[in-house]
Amino acid sequence: MSHDDAFHSLLTGGALGVLVTLKRDGRPQLSTVGYDYDSGRRVIRVSVTDDRAKTRNLRRDPRASFHVSSADGWSFVVAECRAELGVVTEDPYDSAAEELVDYSRATGGERAEWDEFRKTMVAERRLLVNLQVERLYGLSPEALAQWQDDRTSVS
């Protein structure tokens, strides 16, 4: 498996990641978020609210990074991305609400109360952010295993 394939696998296998945006003063602002990854399109989808710092930061500067680690924390991938913000949900049945329903199905499955979910999306002023992956780097599980083997064989 190539490093790129291993990085895509880490992204595909995760449910939580760290979204990094840039504050006005240039320092990073980090948020742990749920996400969905479409490896074919190289897009990470994240549901956000309109009034949060990460949303304001992405409106001002669409550059973002996204970090996901393996279950044991030793392997990781960082995706350097360009954010595309969707529209804020204003009606339970508008296109923004439909996108959030699709996102919710992908990340959590079916719900008993979709009408209530849609109303909550409007009340919270939610929107979907598409993070277009431009570059991947990190430490793949394979590279970590090789590094561990190399250390053991030197001893």
Protein Blocks (a to p, Z undefined) as FASTA:
>chain_A
ZZklmmmmmmmmpmbdcdddddfkopacdddddddddfknopacddddfkbmklmmmmmm
mcdcdddddfkomaccddddddddddddfbfkbmklmmmmmmmmmmnopafblmlmmmmm
mmnopacdddddfbdcdddfklmmmmmmmmmmmZZ
